[in-house]
Amino acid sequence: MRRLKLTIAILLLVGSFVFADNVFVECSAVPSRNQVKITWVTQNEDGIAYFAVLRSTNDAHYIELARLNPKGAGSQYEFTDKNIMFKDISVFFYKIRAVDKNGKPLDETSLIVHPSISDIYRTWGAIKAMFR
């Protein structure tokens, strides 16, 4: 039993060093009605000048949507990407980037959003198509 406790303590200590520089603890991107709500929680904000929220439709070319100032370790952040047209796009790619005062990325996390079109919208679209 004592050996098990010692092993667990060592693993926790090693884990804290391995993940000490990670900025992001949890992140999510939830689509709804032509918008995507992006949230994240930080663990470590040392040296961060701002968070950049970026979006892409092909995971290659990203545009910056917003910059948010850091609030301190353990803070929760939220950004809503409004007026998105899900019509012809099957997936959106988002990145949240922690940037230092020199513009250098310190950490980054990626999110993928698959917009779901409601059955009502699909049915209405099918009905409209019949009368064209």
HUSUL-V943493 format. One record per pair of residues at least 4 apart in sequence whose C-alpha atoms are under 6 Angstrom apart, sorted by the first residue. I is the first residue (numbers start at 0). J is the second residue. D is the distance in whole Angstrom. If there is no record, write none. Layout:
BEGIN
i=I j=J d=D
i=I j=J d=D
END
This chain:
BEGIN
i=10 j=14 d=6
i=15 j=19 d=6
i=22 j=41 d=5
i=22 j=42 d=5
i=22 j=43 d=5
i=23 j=40 d=6
i=23 j=41 d=5
i=23 j=42 d=6
i=24 j=40 d=6
i=24 j=41 d=5
i=24 j=42 d=6
i=25 j=39 d=6
i=25 j=40 d=5
i=26 j=38 d=6
i=26 j=39 d=4
i=27 j=37 d=6
i=27 j=38 d=5
i=28 j=36 d=6
i=28 j=37 d=4
i=29 j=35 d=5
i=29 j=36 d=5
i=30 j=34 d=6
i=30 j=35 d=4
i=30 j=114 d=6
i=33 j=82 d=5
i=33 j=83 d=5
i=33 j=84 d=6
i=34 j=80 d=5
i=34 j=81 d=4
i=34 j=82 d=6
i=34 j=83 d=5
i=35 j=79 d=6
i=35 j=80 d=5
i=36 j=79 d=4
i=37 j=77 d=6
i=37 j=78 d=5
i=37 j=79 d=6
i=38 j=76 d=5
i=38 j=77 d=4
i=39 j=75 d=6
i=39 j=76 d=5
i=40 j=74 d=6
i=40 j=75 d=4
i=41 j=72 d=6
i=41 j=73 d=5
i=41 j=74 d=6
i=42 j=72 d=5
i=42 j=73 d=5
i=43 j=72 d=5
i=44 j=72 d=5
i=46 j=99 d=6
i=47 j=98 d=6
i=47 j=99 d=5
i=48 j=98 d=6
i=48 j=99 d=5
i=48 j=100 d=5
i=49 j=67 d=6
i=49 j=68 d=5
i=49 j=69 d=6
i=49 j=98 d=6
i=50 j=66 d=5
i=50 j=67 d=5
i=50 j=96 d=5
i=50 j=97 d=5
i=51 j=65 d=6
i=51 j=66 d=5
i=51 j=95 d=6
i=51 j=96 d=5
i=52 j=63 d=6
i=52 j=64 d=6
i=52 j=65 d=5
i=52 j=94 d=6
i=52 j=95 d=5
i=53 j=61 d=6
i=53 j=62 d=5
i=53 j=63 d=4
i=53 j=64 d=5
i=53 j=93 d=5
i=53 j=94 d=5
i=54 j=61 d=5
i=54 j=62 d=5
i=54 j=92 d=6
i=54 j=93 d=4
i=55 j=60 d=6
i=55 j=61 d=5
i=55 j=91 d=6
i=55 j=92 d=5
i=56 j=91 d=5
i=56 j=92 d=6
i=58 j=92 d=6
i=90 j=112 d=6
i=90 j=113 d=5
i=91 j=111 d=6
i=91 j=112 d=5
i=92 j=110 d=6
i=92 j=111 d=5
i=93 j=109 d=6
i=93 j=110 d=5
i=94 j=108 d=6
i=94 j=109 d=4
i=95 j=107 d=6
i=95 j=108 d=5
i=96 j=106 d=6
i=96 j=107 d=4
i=97 j=104 d=6
i=97 j=105 d=5
i=97 j=106 d=5
i=98 j=102 d=6
i=98 j=103 d=5
i=98 j=104 d=4
i=98 j=105 d=6
i=99 j=103 d=5
END
